[in-house]
Amino acid sequence: MSKILNEYLSNNIRTSEKYLLKIRLWFYSLTYCLMVVIGLMLIRIDFTVAEDPLVRLYHHNRWLLITSWFNLISLVYTPICIYCDWRELRGTNRGVKHVTILNKFRFVCFSSILFPATCFSDILFWRLWTKNRELVAPPAVDVLVPMWLQHCLHTITLVIILLDLLLVPKKRPKNLTFGVYVLTTFLAAYAVTCGRSIINNEHIYPLLRLFSGYNFIPLVIFASVEHFFYFTIQWLILDLVWGRTTQTHALISLQRFPRRQLELNESRKDKMELFNTGSQIKNSNKIKTS
């Protein structure tokens, strides 16, 4: 298990340029402020005053929504990103054990939970909303949760997670098994939560009323397949964006420092001359012995 974990976390987050670190620090700071503001607004909503009993259920069930799950995880993830990038900008991150551990947690948290869960939740939400919005939430909830707040919860979060994917130079792990374990555990925990809500007749989503009994199994399979689709596609995006970063930086450094390129060429010539001289000596010794 430790070997699988090391393969998954090897060279996970690469060193960034200073300008990119500054952009990310502003990005994460604004993101965290927005999340805190939206969270405070949602907490202050009193669903118990609603006349519709389905809306009153949100007083308890709002903490069981998958949107709440990945937003609560983001409230821990985002400050860790700010701290790690701040340490890297100052140059005080190398050799510091707790920064290394936080960077590994950051990598696993984003790749195995936040990215697939956010993409699945937000994209599915608007797909169902445009088809039959009552599958997502009863219309009476619009009085307490207006449309602009729905976009904050299911549109801006998707934009943020995509920007996070593009702004942080990562590398595809050698072995994705550990990430699959983490995502599977997350999905299993949420499937149990949804199953309990069905048994207790306190459906987290109106959609779940259509999937009682054995019908719940195809829903779990569908959700799992779509989560793993987003889990896989992120590595394809990273390969396109950051796959050749190391080679690009090497070429740029040679272009910026022509002396270094000249020194490398001279050292190669010296090695070739030594190799040719050695081969000539060997050939002459063979002729003498013969």
Backbone hydrogen bonds in HBPLUS format (Angstrom, degrees):
<---DONOR---> <-ACCEPTOR-->    atom                        ^
c    i                          cat <-CA-CA->   ^        H-A-AA   ^      H-
h    n   atom  resd res      DA  || num        DHA   H-A  angle D-A-AA Bond
n    s   type  num  typ     dist DA aas  dist angle  dist       angle   num
A0005-LEU N   A0001-MET O   2.96 MM   4  6.25 156.0  2.02 148.2 155.1     1
A0006-ASN N   A0002-SER O   2.91 MM   4  6.12 157.7  1.96 145.8 151.5     2
A0007-GLU N   A0003-LYS O   2.97 MM   4  6.20 154.0  2.04 146.8 153.8     3
A0008-TYR N   A0004-ILE O   3.01 MM   4  6.21 146.8  2.13 142.1 151.1     4
A0009-LEU N   A0005-LEU O   2.98 MM   4  6.16 144.2  2.11 145.6 155.4     5
A0010-SER N   A0006-ASN O   2.94 MM   4  5.74 112.0  2.41 139.9 152.8     6
A0171-LYS N   A0012-ASN O   3.11 MM 159  5.36 144.0  2.24 138.9 143.3     7
A0014-ARG N   A0169-PRO O   2.90 MM 155  5.60 158.8  1.95 154.0 160.5     8
A0021-LEU N   A0017-GLU O   3.01 MM   4  6.33 150.6  2.10 149.1 158.1     9
A0022-LYS N   A0018-LYS O   2.96 MM   4  6.25 156.1  2.02 152.0 157.6    10
A0023-ILE N   A0019-TYR O   3.07 MM   4  6.31 154.4  2.14 141.5 148.4    11
A0024-ARG N   A0020-LEU O   2.98 MM   4  6.21 158.0  2.03 145.9 151.7    12
A0025-LEU N   A0021-LEU O   2.91 MM   4  6.15 152.7  1.98 147.9 155.4    13
A0026-TRP N   A0022-LYS O   3.14 MM   4  6.39 160.6  2.18 148.6 152.4    14
A0027-PHE N   A0023-ILE O   2.92 MM   4  6.11 158.1  1.96 146.9 154.1    15
A0028-TYR N   A0024-ARG O   2.77 MM   4  5.92 172.3  1.78 158.3 158.9    16
A0029-SER N   A0025-LEU O   3.03 MM   4  6.00 154.5  2.09 139.1 146.8    17
A0030-LEU N   A0026-TRP O   2.98 MM   4  6.11 168.4  1.99 152.0 154.7    18
A0031-THR N   A0027-PHE O   2.94 MM   4  6.05 155.7  2.00 145.2 153.1    19
A0032-TYR N   A0028-TYR O   2.89 MM   4  6.02 158.0  1.94 145.5 150.8    20
A0033-CYS N   A0029-SER O   3.04 MM   4  6.29 161.0  2.08 148.3 153.4    21
A0034-LEU N   A0030-LEU O   2.96 MM   4  6.16 160.0  2.00 148.9 154.4    22
A0035-MET N   A0031-THR O   2.91 MM   4  6.15 157.7  1.96 149.7 156.1    23
A0036-VAL N   A0032-TYR O   2.96 MM   4  6.17 158.3  2.01 150.6 155.9    24
A0037-VAL N   A0033-CYS O   3.04 MM   4  6.25 162.3  2.07 149.1 153.6    25
A0038-ILE N   A0034-LEU O   2.97 MM   4  6.16 169.8  1.98 154.2 157.0    26
A0039-GLY N   A0035-MET O   2.87 MM   4  5.93 157.2  1.92 144.6 151.8    27
A0040-LEU N   A0036-VAL O   2.94 MM   4  6.14 158.1  1.99 149.6 154.5    28
A0041-MET N   A0037-VAL O   3.05 MM   4  6.31 152.2  2.13 145.8 153.6    29
A0042-LEU N   A0038-ILE O   2.97 MM   4  6.23 155.6  2.03 150.6 156.9    30
A0043-ILE N   A0039-GLY O   2.99 MM   4  6.17 156.7  2.04 148.6 154.9    31
A0044-ARG N   A0040-LEU O   3.22 MM   4  6.32 146.6  2.34 139.1 146.6    32
A0045-ILE N   A0042-LEU O   3.18 MM   3  5.37 152.9  2.25 102.8 110.9    33
A0050-ALA N   A0047-PHE O   3.26 MM   3  5.69 165.3  2.28 112.2 116.6    34
A0055-VAL N   A0052-ASP O   3.08 MM   3  5.37 133.8  2.30 105.0 116.9    35
A0056-ARG N   A0052-ASP O   3.18 MM   4  6.56 151.0  2.26 147.5 156.0    36
A0058-TYR N   A0055-VAL O   3.03 MM   3  5.63 153.0  2.10 114.6 121.8    37
A0059-HIS N   A0056-ARG O   3.14 MM   3  5.76 161.8  2.17 114.4 119.8    38
A0060-HIS N   A0057-LEU O   3.13 MM   3  5.88 149.2  2.23 117.9 123.8    39
A0061-ASN N   A0057-LEU O   2.87 MM   4  5.96 175.4  1.87 154.5 154.4    40
A0062-ARG N   A0058-TYR O   3.06 MM   4  4.94 145.0  2.19 122.8 123.9    41
A0064-LEU N   A0061-ASN O   2.82 MM   3  5.06 154.4  1.89 110.2 119.0    42
A0068-SER N   A0065-LEU O   3.02 MM   3  5.24 122.0  2.37 100.1 113.8    43
A0069-TRP N   A0065-LEU O   3.13 MM   4  6.53 149.5  2.22 144.7 153.7    44
A0070-PHE N   A0066-ILE O   3.09 MM   4  6.42 169.2  2.10 157.1 155.6    45
A0071-ASN N   A0067-THR O   3.06 MM   4  6.08 143.9  2.19 139.8 150.3    46
A0072-LEU N   A0068-SER O   2.91 MM   4  5.96 153.2  1.99 145.1 151.5    47
A0073-ILE N   A0069-TRP O   3.04 MM   4  6.33 154.6  2.11 146.9 154.2    48
A0074-SER N   A0070-PHE O   2.98 MM   4  6.03 145.0  2.10 129.8 139.3    49
A0075-LEU N   A0071-ASN O   3.08 MM   4  6.35 135.5  2.29 137.6 148.2    50
A0076-VAL N   A0073-ILE O   3.08 MM   3  5.42 146.8  2.20 105.3 114.9    51
A0077-TYR N   A0073-ILE O   2.88 MM   4  6.12 158.9  1.92 148.6 155.8    52
A0078-THR N   A0074-SER O   2.90 MM   4  5.68 176.3  1.90 147.8 149.0    53
A0081-CYS N   A0077-TYR O   3.06 MM   4  6.40 151.4  2.14 150.8 159.2    54
A0082-ILE N   A0078-THR O   3.00 MM   4  6.34 157.6  2.06 153.3 159.4    55
A0083-TYR N   A0079-PRO O   2.95 MM   4  6.16 162.3  1.98 149.3 153.5    56
A0084-CYS N   A0080-ILE O   2.94 MM   4  6.11 169.2  1.95 154.0 156.8    57
A0085-ASP N   A0081-CYS O   2.97 MM   4  6.03 166.7  1.99 151.2 155.1    58
A0086-TRP N   A0082-ILE O   2.95 MM   4  5.98 148.9  2.05 141.9 151.0    59
A0087-ARG N   A0083-TYR O   2.98 MM   4  6.20 156.2  2.04 149.3 155.0    60
A0088-GLU N   A0084-CYS O   3.00 MM   4  6.24 151.4  2.08 142.3 150.5    61
A0089-LEU N   A0085-ASP O   2.87 MM   4  6.05 151.4  1.95 143.9 151.5    62
A0090-ARG N   A0086-TRP O   3.10 MM   4  6.31 150.5  2.19 142.8 150.0    63
A0091-GLY N   A0087-ARG O   3.02 MM   4  6.09 117.3  2.42 131.4 147.3    64
A0092-THR N   A0087-ARG O   2.92 MM   5  5.24 152.4  1.99 159.0 157.2    65
A0091-GLY N   A0088-GLU O   3.11 MM   3  4.86 139.6  2.28  91.3 103.3    66
A0096-VAL N   A0093-ASN O   3.46 MM   3  5.65 167.7  2.47 118.6 119.4    67
A0100-THR N   A0096-VAL O   3.17 MM   4  6.45 156.9  2.23 151.9 158.4    68
A0101-ILE N   A0097-LYS O   2.99 MM   4  6.32 157.2  2.05 152.9 159.2    69
A0102-LEU N   A0098-HIS O   2.96 MM   4  6.11 158.1  2.01 142.3 148.3    70
A0103-ASN N   A0099-VAL O   2.92 MM   4  6.11 153.4  1.99 146.9 154.0    71
A0104-LYS N   A0100-THR O   3.05 MM   4  6.31 150.7  2.14 143.8 151.4    72
A0105-PHE N   A0101-ILE O   2.93 MM   4  6.23 158.3  1.98 150.6 156.6    73
A0106-ARG N   A0102-LEU O   2.84 MM   4  5.98 155.4  1.90 144.9 152.4    74
A0107-PHE N   A0103-ASN O   2.97 MM   4  6.17 151.5  2.06 141.8 148.7    75
A0108-VAL N   A0104-LYS O   3.02 MM   4  6.28 168.1  2.04 153.8 155.9    76
A0109-CYS N   A0105-PHE O   2.85 MM   4  5.87 166.6  1.86 153.7 158.3    77
A0110-PHE N   A0106-ARG O   3.11 MM   4  6.13 160.9  2.14 143.0 147.7    78
A0111-SER N   A0107-PHE O   3.02 MM   4  6.06 169.0  2.03 154.2 155.8    79
A0112-SER N   A0108-VAL O   2.95 MM   4  5.59 159.3  1.99 144.9 150.9    80
A0113-ILE N   A0109-CYS O   3.25 MM   4  5.50 140.2  2.41 123.2 131.3    81
A0114-LEU N   A0109-CYS O   2.98 MM   5  6.28 170.9  1.99 159.4 160.5    82
A0115-PHE N   A0110-PHE O   2.90 MM   5  5.70 173.1  1.90 156.4 156.8    83
A0117-ALA N   A0113-ILE O   2.94 MM   4  5.71 156.3  1.99 152.4 160.3    84
A0118-THR N   A0114-LEU O   2.93 MM   4  5.72 159.1  1.97 143.7 149.9    85
A0119-CYS N   A0115-PHE O   3.09 MM   4  6.11 170.1  2.10 152.9 156.1    86
A0120-PHE N   A0116-PRO O   2.99 MM   4  6.00 161.6  2.02 143.9 149.8    87
A0121-SER N   A0117-ALA O   2.93 MM   4  5.96 169.0  1.94 147.1 150.8    88
A0122-ASP N   A0118-THR O   2.93 MM   4  5.91 170.1  1.94 154.0 156.7    89
A0123-ILE N   A0119-CYS O   3.10 MM   4  5.83 159.2  2.14 140.7 147.2    90
A0124-LEU N   A0120-PHE O   3.01 MM   4  5.84 158.4  2.06 143.0 150.0    91
A0125-PHE N   A0121-SER O   2.91 MM   4  5.89 150.1  2.00 141.2 150.2    92
A0126-TRP N   A0122-ASP O   3.29 MM   4  6.54 163.6  2.32 148.6 149.8    93
A0127-ARG N   A0123-ILE O   3.07 MM   4  6.24 147.8  2.18 143.3 153.0    94
A0128-LEU N   A0124-LEU O   2.94 MM   4  6.12 163.8  1.96 154.9 157.7    95
A0129-TRP N   A0125-PHE O   2.87 MM   4  5.99 151.4  1.95 143.0 152.5    96
A0130-THR N   A0126-TRP O   3.08 MM   4  6.04 161.3  2.12 140.2 143.2    97
A0131-LYS N   A0127-ARG O   3.29 MM   4  6.36 138.3  2.47 132.5 143.3    98
A0132-ASN N   A0128-LEU O   2.72 MM   4  5.65 162.2  1.75 156.5 160.7    99
A0135-LEU N   A0132-ASN O   2.97 MM   3  5.86 169.0  1.98 127.9 131.6   100
A0136-VAL N   A0133-ARG O   3.04 MM   3  5.50 154.2  2.11 110.9 118.4   101
A0137-ALA N   A0133-ARG O   3.21 MM   4  6.54 168.3  2.22 161.0 161.8   102
A0207-LEU N   A0135-LEU O   3.02 MM  72  4.63 122.8  2.36 147.4 134.3   103
A0141-VAL N   A0138-PRO O   3.00 MM   3  5.83 167.4  2.02 127.2 131.2   104
A0142-ASP N   A0139-PRO O   3.14 MM   3  5.88 166.7  2.16 120.9 124.7   105
A0143-VAL N   A0140-ALA O   3.42 MM   3  6.09 161.9  2.45 113.7 117.4   106
A0144-LEU N   A0141-VAL O   3.09 MM   3  5.55 132.1  2.33 109.3 120.1   107
A0145-VAL N   A0141-VAL O   2.82 MM   4  5.94 159.8  1.86 158.5 165.4   108
A0149-LEU N   A0146-PRO O   3.17 MM   3  5.50 128.7  2.45 102.9 115.6   109
A0150-GLN N   A0146-PRO O   3.16 MM   4  6.55 144.0  2.29 143.5 154.1   110
A0150-GLN N   A0147-MET O   3.02 MM   3  4.95 119.6  2.40  93.5 109.3   111
A0151-HIS N   A0147-MET O   2.99 MM   4  6.38 149.8  2.08 151.0 159.0   112
A0152-CYS N   A0148-TRP O   3.09 MM   4  6.38 142.7  2.23 133.4 143.5   113
A0153-LEU N   A0149-LEU O   3.06 MM   4  6.31 142.9  2.20 139.6 148.9   114
A0154-HIS N   A0150-GLN O   2.85 MM   4  5.98 144.6  1.98 147.7 157.5   115
A0155-THR N   A0151-HIS O   2.81 MM   4  4.75 141.6  1.95 131.8 133.2   116
A0156-ILE N   A0151-HIS O   2.94 MM   5  6.34 160.9  1.98 161.7 166.5   117
A0158-LEU N   A0155-THR O   3.16 MM   3  5.30 123.4  2.49  97.9 111.5   118
A0159-VAL N   A0155-THR O   3.13 MM   4  6.50 158.5  2.18 151.0 156.8   119
A0160-ILE N   A0156-ILE O   2.88 MM   4  6.11 159.0  1.93 153.2 159.1   120
A0161-ILE N   A0157-THR O   3.03 MM   4  6.19 159.4  2.08 144.2 149.0   121
A0162-LEU N   A0158-LEU O   3.09 MM   4  6.26 151.1  2.17 146.0 153.3   122
A0163-LEU N   A0159-VAL O   2.98 MM   4  6.20 157.3  2.03 149.1 155.3   123
A0164-ASP N   A0160-ILE O   2.90 MM   4  6.11 154.4  1.96 147.8 155.4   124
A0165-LEU N   A0161-ILE O   3.11 MM   4  6.27 150.2  2.20 135.4 142.6   125
A0166-LEU N   A0162-LEU O   3.15 MM   4  6.43 148.1  2.25 142.2 150.1   126
A0167-LEU N   A0163-LEU O   2.88 MM   4  5.98 142.8  2.02 151.1 161.0   127
A0180-VAL N   A0176-LEU O   3.03 MM   4  6.31 150.1  2.12 152.0 161.1   128
A0181-TYR N   A0177-THR O   2.97 MM   4  6.32 151.2  2.05 149.7 157.7   129
A0182-VAL N   A0178-PHE O   3.04 MM   4  6.38 160.1  2.08 152.8 156.9   130
A0183-LEU N   A0179-GLY O   3.03 MM   4  6.21 168.2  2.04 149.7 152.8   131
A0184-THR N   A0180-VAL O   2.88 MM   4  5.95 158.6  1.92 148.2 154.7   132
A0185-THR N   A0181-TYR O   2.95 MM   4  6.16 155.5  2.01 148.3 154.7   133
A0186-PHE N   A0182-VAL O   3.03 MM   4  6.30 158.1  2.08 149.6 155.4   134
A0187-LEU N   A0183-LEU O   2.93 MM   4  6.17 161.8  1.96 151.9 156.6   135
A0188-ALA N   A0184-THR O   2.87 MM   4  6.02 155.7  1.93 146.9 154.0   136
A0189-ALA N   A0185-THR O   2.99 MM   4  6.17 158.5  2.04 147.3 152.7   137
A0190-TYR N   A0186-PHE O   3.05 MM   4  6.33 156.4  2.11 146.9 153.2   138
A0191-ALA N   A0187-LEU O   2.83 MM   4  5.98 150.0  1.91 146.4 155.3   139
A0192-VAL N   A0188-ALA O   3.00 MM   4  6.21 156.6  2.06 147.9 153.3   140
A0193-THR N   A0189-ALA O   3.13 MM   4  6.36 152.5  2.21 139.2 146.7   141
A0194-CYS N   A0190-TYR O   2.95 MM   4  6.22 160.4  1.99 149.4 153.5   142
A0195-GLY N   A0191-ALA O   2.85 MM   4  6.02 156.4  1.91 146.5 153.9   143
A0196-ARG N   A0192-VAL O   2.92 MM   4  6.12 155.3  1.98 148.7 154.4   144
A0197-SER N   A0193-THR O   3.14 MM   4  6.41 150.9  2.23 141.8 149.6   145
A0198-ILE N   A0194-CYS O   3.07 MM   4  6.39 146.3  2.18 145.8 154.5   146
A0199-ILE N   A0195-GLY O   3.03 MM   4  6.32 159.1  2.08 148.8 154.3   147
A0200-ASN N   A0196-ARG O   2.92 MM   4  6.10 157.5  1.97 150.0 155.7   148
A0202-GLU N   A0197-SER O   2.82 MM   5  4.94 155.5  1.88 155.8 158.2   149
A0201-ASN N   A0198-ILE O   3.12 MM   3  4.96 154.9  2.18  98.3 105.6   150
A0208-LEU N   A0205-TYR O   3.06 MM   3  5.62 145.4  2.18 114.1 122.0   151
A0209-ARG N   A0206-PRO O   3.09 MM   3  5.68 159.9  2.13 115.7 121.7   152
A0210-LEU N   A0207-LEU O   3.05 MM   3  5.84 163.2  2.08 121.0 126.0   153
A0211-PHE N   A0208-LEU O   3.08 MM   3  5.14 160.3  2.12 104.5 110.8   154
A0216-PHE N   A0213-GLY O   3.17 MM   3  5.91 166.5  2.19 117.4 121.6   155
A0217-ILE N   A0214-TYR O   3.19 MM   3  5.73 150.7  2.28 112.5 118.9   156
A0220-VAL N   A0216-PHE O   3.09 MM   4  6.41 153.2  2.16 149.3 156.2   157
A0221-ILE N   A0217-ILE O   3.00 MM   4  6.30 159.7  2.04 155.4 161.2   158
A0222-PHE N   A0218-PRO O   2.89 MM   4  6.07 160.7  1.93 147.3 152.5   159
A0223-ALA N   A0219-LEU O   2.95 MM   4  6.15 167.4  1.97 151.5 154.6   160
A0224-SER N   A0220-VAL O   2.93 MM   4  6.05 156.8  1.98 146.8 153.5   161
A0225-VAL N   A0221-ILE O   2.92 MM   4  6.10 164.8  1.94 153.6 157.4   162
A0226-GLU N   A0222-PHE O   3.05 MM   4  6.25 162.2  2.08 151.2 155.9   163
A0227-HIS N   A0223-ALA O   2.98 MM   4  6.14 153.7  2.05 144.1 151.6   164
A0228-PHE N   A0224-SER O   2.95 MM   4  6.20 163.0  1.98 152.8 157.0   165
A0229-PHE N   A0225-VAL O   2.91 MM   4  6.12 135.3  2.11 139.2 152.1   166
A0230-TYR N   A0226-GLU O   3.15 MM   4  6.47 159.8  2.20 148.8 151.5   167
A0231-PHE N   A0227-HIS O   2.89 MM   4  6.16 151.1  1.98 146.0 155.5   168
A0232-THR N   A0228-PHE O   2.98 MM   4  6.03 148.5  2.08 136.9 143.6   169
A0233-ILE N   A0229-PHE O   2.94 MM   4  6.15 160.6  1.98 150.4 156.1   170
A0234-GLN N   A0230-TYR O   3.30 MM   4  6.28 143.7  2.44 141.4 147.1   171
A0235-TRP N   A0232-THR O   3.17 MM   3  5.78 136.4  2.37 112.4 121.6   172
A0237-ILE N   A0233-ILE O   3.06 MM   4  6.39 154.9  2.13 149.5 155.9   173
A0238-LEU N   A0234-GLN O   2.92 MM   4  6.17 157.7  1.97 146.0 152.4   174
A0239-ASP N   A0235-TRP O   2.91 MM   4  6.04 151.2  1.99 141.8 149.2   175
A0240-LEU N   A0236-LEU O   3.13 MM   4  6.38 148.8  2.23 139.9 147.5   176
A0241-VAL N   A0237-ILE O   2.92 MM   4  6.17 156.5  1.97 151.9 158.7   177
A0242-TRP N   A0238-LEU O   2.71 MM   4  5.38 155.8  1.76 144.2 152.3   178
A0243-GLY N   A0239-ASP O   3.07 MM   4  4.12 127.8  2.35 107.9 113.4   179
A0245-THR N   A0242-TRP O   3.32 MM   3  5.13 166.5  2.34 109.1 107.9   180
A0248-THR N   A0244-ARG O   2.99 MM   4  6.16 161.4  2.02 152.6 158.5   181
A0249-HIS N   A0245-THR O   2.91 MM   4  6.13 165.5  1.93 159.0 161.5   182
A0250-ALA N   A0246-THR O   3.09 MM   4  6.27 150.2  2.19 142.7 150.8   183
A0251-LEU N   A0247-GLN O   3.03 MM   4  6.32 155.7  2.09 151.1 156.7   184
A0252-ILE N   A0248-THR O   2.94 MM   4  6.19 160.8  1.97 153.0 158.7   185
A0253-SER N   A0249-HIS O   2.95 MM   4  6.06 158.7  2.00 144.9 150.4   186
A0254-LEU N   A0250-ALA O   3.16 MM   4  6.36 149.0  2.26 140.5 148.1   187
A0255-GLN N   A0251-LEU O   2.97 MM   4  6.25 149.5  2.06 145.8 154.5   188
A0256-ARG N   A0252-ILE O   2.87 MM   4  6.11 149.3  1.97 150.1 158.6   189
A0257-PHE N   A0253-SER O   3.03 MM   4  6.03 142.1  2.17 136.8 146.5   190
A0260-ARG N   A0257-PHE O   3.13 MM   3  5.50 124.3  2.45 105.2 117.6   191
A0261-GLN N   A0257-PHE O   3.37 MM   4  6.81 149.5  2.47 142.6 150.9   192
A0262-LEU N   A0258-PRO O   2.88 MM   4  6.19 151.9  1.96 147.4 155.3   193
A0263-GLU N   A0259-ARG O   2.80 MM   4  6.12 156.0  1.86 152.0 158.6   194
A0264-LEU N   A0260-ARG O   2.94 MM   4  6.18 154.2  2.01 144.1 151.0   195
A0265-ASN N   A0261-GLN O   2.97 MM   4  6.24 152.8  2.05 144.6 151.9   196
A0266-GLU N   A0262-LEU O   2.90 MM   4  6.16 156.4  1.95 149.3 155.8   197
A0267-SER N   A0263-GLU O   2.89 MM   4  6.09 157.3  1.94 148.3 154.5   198
A0268-ARG N   A0264-LEU O   3.01 MM   4  6.21 149.6  2.10 141.3 149.4   199
A0269-LYS N   A0265-ASN O   2.98 MM   4  6.28 151.3  2.06 143.5 151.3   200
A0270-ASP N   A0266-GLU O   2.91 MM   4  6.22 157.1  1.97 150.1 156.1   201
A0271-LYS N   A0267-SER O   3.00 MM   4  6.23 157.7  2.05 144.6 150.3   202
A0272-MET N   A0268-ARG O   2.98 MM   4  6.24 153.3  2.06 145.5 152.8   203
A0273-GLU N   A0269-LYS O   2.90 MM   4  6.17 155.1  1.96 150.5 157.2   204
A0274-LEU N   A0270-ASP O   2.94 MM   4  6.19 158.8  1.99 151.0 156.4   205
A0275-PHE N   A0271-LYS O   2.95 MM   4  6.12 154.2  2.02 142.9 150.4   206
A0276-ASN N   A0272-MET O   2.90 MM   4  6.12 155.6  1.96 146.8 153.1   207
A0277-THR N   A0273-GLU O   2.88 MM   4  6.05 159.1  1.93 147.7 153.7   208
A0278-GLY N   A0274-LEU O   2.92 MM   4  6.08 159.0  1.97 146.4 152.1   209
A0279-SER N   A0275-PHE O   3.02 MM   4  6.23 154.3  2.09 143.6 150.4   210
A0280-GLN N   A0276-ASN O   2.96 MM   4  6.19 151.4  2.04 145.9 153.5   211
A0281-ILE N   A0277-THR O   3.05 MM   4  6.31 154.4  2.12 148.3 154.6   212
A0282-LYS N   A0278-GLY O   3.08 MM   4  6.31 157.8  2.13 146.5 152.2   213
A0283-ASN N   A0279-SER O   3.02 MM   4  6.23 153.9  2.09 143.6 150.5   214
A0284-SER N   A0280-GLN O   2.99 MM   4  6.21 155.9  2.05 146.4 152.8   215
A0285-ASN N   A0281-ILE O   3.00 MM   4  6.21 155.3  2.06 147.6 154.1   216
A0286-LYS N   A0282-LYS O   3.06 MM   4  6.30 151.0  2.14 143.5 151.1   217
A0287-ILE N   A0283-ASN O   3.06 MM   4  6.37 152.2  2.14 145.2 152.2   218
A0288-LYS N   A0284-SER O   3.07 MM   4  6.32 158.5  2.12 150.0 154.9   219
A0289-THR N   A0285-ASN O   3.06 MM   4  6.25 161.8  2.09 149.4 153.8   220
A0290-SER N   A0286-LYS O   3.04 MM   4  6.17 147.7  2.15 141.9 150.6   221
